[in-house]
Amino acid sequence: MAVGSSNDFDLIVLGAGTGGYTAAFRGAQLGLRVALVDEDKLGGTCLHRGCIPTKAMLESAAFNERIRHAADYGLNLPAGDVGVDFPQIAKRRDQIVTRMWKGVTSLVKKNDVTWIAGRGRLDGPQKVVVKLNGEDGTPGAGGEVNLRGTDVILATGSRVKSLPGIEPDGKRIFTSDDVLKSTTMPASVIVIGAGAVGVEFASMYKDLGAEVTLLEYLPAIVPLEDREVSKELERTFNRRGLKVITNARFDADSVKSDDEGVSITVGPEGKDRSEIRAEMLLVAAGRATNVENVGLETTSAEVERGIVKVDGHMRTREPHLYAIGDVVGGLMLAHTAGHEGMTAVHTIVGDPDVHAMDYAKQPRATYCRPEIASIGLTEQECEARGLPIRTSKVPFQAIAKALIGGEYEGFAKVIANTDTGDTLGIHLIGPHATDLIAEGSLALTLEAAPWEIGVATHPHPTLSEIMGEAAMAIDGRSINW
Ligand SMILES: Cc1cc2nc3c(=O)[nH]c(=O)nc-3n(C[C@H](O)[C@H](O)[C@H](O)COP(=O)(O)OP(=O)(O)OC[C@H]3O[C@@H](n4cnc5c(N)ncnc54)[C@H](O)[C@@H]3O)c2cc1C
């Protein structure tokens, strides 16, 4: 433990994932004496078991797919398949994670935050009891310390979960954590769940040469996205040879694994089920929040179905206790956790300019191929709210840089309120969509109408032009479409 002369802090942050460390660093920048507690490595799910390692592997997969088309670009590579060296993919993944981890670790010192390695538990709203890790990292071997904080932020995040009756074993039945520890490449994979995590892994394994079957209980893959985006992704997946079963129905006891592989008896609702086999089954069925055994029962904070209830400033019902990140449910994204962390800390210091969280202004990003990114309302959500809307849709085919890059599937869609002219939603599916949505994020933060996005000059030739074109298309003024 690196605790100084006193165990009293202005702010204690319990959990050092993206939410927790962002809150801790900003708190220190605002002049607070901050303790940051984690039983594991700084960086949490995103850095060690989520965003970063998955994107590193997806990059290898996309590179592999690109190389297959080398001849189209006038590059004659030796004939035959490109060999996939999965241990090297895993090594590169782990190197990137380690490098990022070292970088963020150095920021603890730079920001003058007190790092406390151990398992923490609230003891009332303003006290955290930490069972310290030993010198060698052994949990609890370093004794116990009581920390007192004027304010406490709970940022204990989430963990993988499976479906009832399906027991991941890391051999045939995997969770995302297992994939990210694995150094072997399966020849065939069944993925259960077509949310962001499921479609990313499905896309990755397909690009690395595996046979992939994707099962989704709901009628659409990426079911939270605009329906046109879901349909476009399903079309693209089908074209790439991924087998997609929506409305998928199976009984957990039909899942059988042995030395050869794993099988499941599944079919679309109302149709005959049949057995499919693969070398590996990946359960991508969402996350469980870490709200147990953290002492919430010693406070008056409200927890409903695993979610800590907070207001727009991340305040729980207990004065001085805040909660951020995956434990408060909702989008469960790293950048949202970070934003919530900053909102909590600015609220704590009484910043008069702090805004309540507005989740309609939080971008969402999925790194399958083609990528998906969105912000604001989907067309279906607008309809459900009875909002008067106009929409525009411009395909990536209209954008020169997309053709140059050789990836031009997908589109940008903008939704505006007919009465007020406000931008209600921006939806992208296509190359580098996850980078392009940053402009949508700025636009919604500044409350820009589509014409204001369109009036900004987008450099040519760039993929960013699709934002300008789609924004102008709302008023029938797209130039290149
Ligand atoms: C496979 C996968 C891919 C993802 N990809 C993306 C992506 O591309 N983009 C994106 O935005 N999001 C992505 N996410 C989601 C993102 O990782 C999470 O939303 C984000 O990590 C949440 O941050 P957090 O700070 O709330 O919690 P976490 O990152 O989960 O951190 C919580 C921390 O609290 C610690 N902790 C828990 N309990 C205790 C305790 N009692 N005492 C001490 N420490 C404790 C844990 O050790 C952990 O370090 C992905 C998630 C997964 C699983």
The ligand as an SDF file (V2000), in Angstrom:
LIG
                    3D

 53 58  0  0  0  0  0  0  0  0999 V2000
  -15.3010   -8.3670  -24.5560 C   0  0  0  0  0  0  0  0  0  0  0  0
  -15.6460   -6.9350  -24.2300 C   0  0  0  0  0  0  0  0  0  0  0  0
  -15.3970   -5.9400  -25.1500 C   0  0  0  0  0  0  0  0  0  0  0  0
  -15.7180   -4.6150  -24.8640 C   0  0  0  0  0  0  0  0  0  0  0  0
  -15.4650   -3.6610  -25.8010 N   0  0  0  0  0  0  0  0  0  0  0  0
  -15.7850   -2.3850  -25.5380 C   0  0  0  0  0  0  0  0  0  0  0  0
  -15.5020   -1.3650  -26.4870 C   0  0  0  0  0  0  0  0  0  0  0  0
  -14.9600   -1.6290  -27.5540 O   0  0  0  0  0  0  0  0  0  0  0  0
  -15.8350   -0.0940  -26.1730 N   0  0  0  0  0  0  0  0  0  0  0  0
  -16.4380    0.2280  -24.9900 C   0  0  0  0  0  0  0  0  0  0  0  0
  -16.7200    1.4100  -24.7630 O   0  0  0  0  0  0  0  0  0  0  0  0
  -16.7090   -0.7120  -24.0680 N   0  0  0  0  0  0  0  0  0  0  0  0
  -16.3980   -2.0100  -24.3090 C   0  0  0  0  0  0  0  0  0  0  0  0
  -16.6420   -2.9540  -23.3530 N   0  0  0  0  0  0  0  0  0  0  0  0
  -17.2840   -2.5480  -22.0910 C   0  0  0  0  0  0  0  0  0  0  0  0
  -16.2580   -1.9180  -21.1240 C   0  0  0  0  0  0  0  0  0  0  0  0
  -15.1780   -2.7940  -20.9460 O   0  0  0  0  0  0  0  0  0  0  0  0
  -16.9220   -1.6060  -19.7970 C   0  0  0  0  0  0  0  0  0  0  0  0
  -18.0830   -0.8440  -20.0220 O   0  0  0  0  0  0  0  0  0  0  0  0
  -15.9960   -0.8140  -18.8910 C   0  0  0  0  0  0  0  0  0  0  0  0
  -14.8240   -1.5370  -18.6380 O   0  0  0  0  0  0  0  0  0  0  0  0
  -16.6960   -0.4860  -17.5740 C   0  0  0  0  0  0  0  0  0  0  0  0
  -15.8110    0.2110  -16.7510 O   0  0  0  0  0  0  0  0  0  0  0  0
  -16.0190    0.2500  -15.1720 P   0  0  0  0  0  0  0  0  0  0  0  0
  -14.9900    1.2130  -14.6730 O   0  0  0  0  0  0  0  0  0  0  0  0
  -17.4250    0.4860  -14.8350 O   0  0  0  0  0  0  0  0  0  0  0  0
  -15.7220   -1.2290  -14.6440 O   0  0  0  0  0  0  0  0  0  0  0  0
  -14.5780   -2.2920  -14.9050 P   0  0  0  0  0  0  0  0  0  0  0  0
  -13.7440   -1.9490  -16.0830 O   0  0  0  0  0  0  0  0  0  0  0  0
  -15.2270   -3.6140  -14.8720 O   0  0  0  0  0  0  0  0  0  0  0  0
  -13.6190   -2.1260  -13.6330 O   0  0  0  0  0  0  0  0  0  0  0  0
  -14.0460   -2.4470  -12.3550 C   0  0  0  0  0  0  0  0  0  0  0  0
  -12.8140   -2.6160  -11.4700 C   0  0  0  0  0  0  0  0  0  0  0  0
  -13.2440   -2.7760  -10.1290 O   0  0  0  0  0  0  0  0  0  0  0  0
  -12.4220   -3.7430   -9.5050 C   0  0  0  0  0  0  0  0  0  0  0  0
  -13.1770   -4.2730   -8.3720 N   0  0  0  0  0  0  0  0  0  0  0  0
  -14.3870   -4.8720   -8.3890 C   0  0  0  0  0  0  0  0  0  0  0  0
  -14.7710   -5.1480   -7.1250 N   0  0  0  0  0  0  0  0  0  0  0  0
  -13.7920   -4.7100   -6.3130 C   0  0  0  0  0  0  0  0  0  0  0  0
  -13.5970   -4.6940   -4.8960 C   0  0  0  0  0  0  0  0  0  0  0  0
  -14.5250   -5.1560   -4.0610 N   0  0  0  0  0  0  0  0  0  0  0  0
  -12.4540   -4.1820   -4.4190 N   0  0  0  0  0  0  0  0  0  0  0  0
  -11.4920   -3.7020   -5.2360 C   0  0  0  0  0  0  0  0  0  0  0  0
  -11.6290   -3.6890   -6.5670 N   0  0  0  0  0  0  0  0  0  0  0  0
  -12.7550   -4.1670   -7.0900 C   0  0  0  0  0  0  0  0  0  0  0  0
  -12.1280   -4.7480  -10.5980 C   0  0  0  0  0  0  0  0  0  0  0  0
  -10.9480   -5.4500  -10.3190 O   0  0  0  0  0  0  0  0  0  0  0  0
  -11.9990   -3.8450  -11.8230 C   0  0  0  0  0  0  0  0  0  0  0  0
  -10.6610   -3.4650  -12.0380 O   0  0  0  0  0  0  0  0  0  0  0  0
  -16.3160   -4.2870  -23.6130 C   0  0  0  0  0  0  0  0  0  0  0  0
  -16.5520   -5.2820  -22.6620 C   0  0  0  0  0  0  0  0  0  0  0  0
  -16.2180   -6.5940  -22.9610 C   0  0  0  0  0  0  0  0  0  0  0  0
  -16.4780   -7.6520  -21.9240 C   0  0  0  0  0  0  0  0  0  0  0  0
  1  2  1  0
  2  3  1  0
  2 52  2  0
  3  4  2  0
  4  5  1  0
  4 50  1  0
  5  6  2  0
  6  7  1  0
  6 13  1  0
  7  8  2  0
  7  9  1  0
  9 10  1  0
 10 11  2  0
 10 12  1  0
 12 13  2  0
 13 14  1  0
 14 15  1  0
 14 50  1  0
 15 16  1  0
 16 17  1  0
 16 18  1  0
 18 19  1  0
 18 20  1  0
 20 21  1  0
 20 22  1  0
 22 23  1  0
 23 24  1  0
 24 25  2  0
 24 26  1  0
 24 27  1  0
 27 28  1  0
 28 29  2  0
 28 30  1  0
 28 31  1  0
 31 32  1  0
 32 33  1  0
 33 34  1  0
 33 48  1  0
 34 35  1  0
 35 36  1  0
 35 46  1  0
 36 37  1  0
 36 45  1  0
 37 38  2  0
 38 39  1  0
 39 40  1  0
 39 45  2  0
 40 41  1  0
 40 42  2  0
 42 43  1  0
 43 44  2  0
 44 45  1  0
 46 47  1  0
 46 48  1  0
 48 49  1  0
 50 51  2  0
 51 52  1  0
 52 53  1  0
M  END
$$$$
